[in-house]
């Protein structure tokens, strides 16, 4: 699982970036996306960021990608608690 957090000041670029991320995962908060997928998807995302988005960034823009492992503990409160995805198959 990946968590991608971004802070992009230009509205048009920020909108394009959020639409780009929606193809891969779901929005957790305004500028945070959760992506449940493979290393290949991560590679595709990083390539797009590097070759398309990065050259459009200003010095104030930032993107942080967190690669989460199964050992990471996630605690959710409020509405986010509804997005827990533990599935029990009997």
C-alpha positions in Angstrom: 0.0 0.0 0.0 1.1 3.5 -0.8 0.2 6.8 0.8 0.8 9.8 -1.4 0.6 13.3 0.1 1.0 16.4 -2.0 1.0 20.2 -1.6 0.8 21.9 -5.0 0.1 25.6 -5.1 -1.1 26.1 -8.7 -4.8 25.1 -8.8 -4.8 23.8 -12.4 -1.7 21.5 -11.8 -3.1 20.4 -8.4 -6.4 19.4 -10.1 -4.6 17.4 -12.8 -2.4 15.7 -10.2 -5.4 14.7 -8.1 -7.3 13.3 -11.2 -4.1 11.4 -12.1 -4.0 9.8 -8.6 -7.7 8.9 -8.7 -6.9 6.5 -11.5 -4.9 4.4 -9.0 -6.5 4.8 -5.7 -8.9 6.6 -3.4 -8.7 10.0 -1.6 -8.3 9.7 2.1 -8.1 13.5 2.7 -8.0 16.5 0.5 -4.3 16.0 -0.5 -3.7 12.4 0.6 -4.4 9.3 -1.5 -4.2 5.6 -0.6 -3.2 3.2 -3.4 -3.4 -0.5 -2.9 -1.3 -2.0 -5.7 1.9 -3.5 -6.9 5.5 -2.3 -7.3 4.7 -1.9 -11.0 2.0 0.6 -10.3 4.4 2.5 -8.0 6.9 2.6 -10.8 4.3 4.0 -13.2 3.3 6.7 -10.8 6.9 7.7 -10.1 7.6 7.8 -13.8 4.6 10.0 -14.5 5.6 12.3 -11.6 9.2 12.6 -12.8 8.6 13.2 -16.5 5.3 15.0 -16.5 4.6 16.7 -13.2 8.0 17.5 -11.7 9.0 19.9 -14.5 5.9 22.0 -13.7 6.5 22.3 -10.0 7.6 25.4 -8.3 9.9 25.6 -5.3 6.9 25.5 -3.0 5.3 22.3 -4.3 6.0 18.9 -2.8 4.9 15.2 -3.1 5.7 12.6 -0.5 5.2 8.8 -1.2 5.0 6.5 1.8 5.4 2.8 1.0 3.5 1.0 3.7 4.2 -2.6 4.7 2.0 -5.2 6.3 3.8 -4.5 9.6 2.7 -0.9 9.7 -0.1 -0.2 12.2 -2.9 2.1 11.0 -5.3 3.6 13.5 -8.3 5.4 12.1 -10.7 7.7 13.9 -13.9 9.5 12.8 -15.1 9.0 9.2 -11.8 7.3 8.3 -12.8 4.4 10.6 -15.4 3.5 8.0 -12.7 3.0 5.4 -11.1 0.1 7.2 -10.8 -2.7 4.7 -10.3 -5.9 6.7 -12.2 -8.6 4.9 -13.1 -11.9 6.5 -13.7 -14.8 4.1 -15.2 -17.9 5.6 
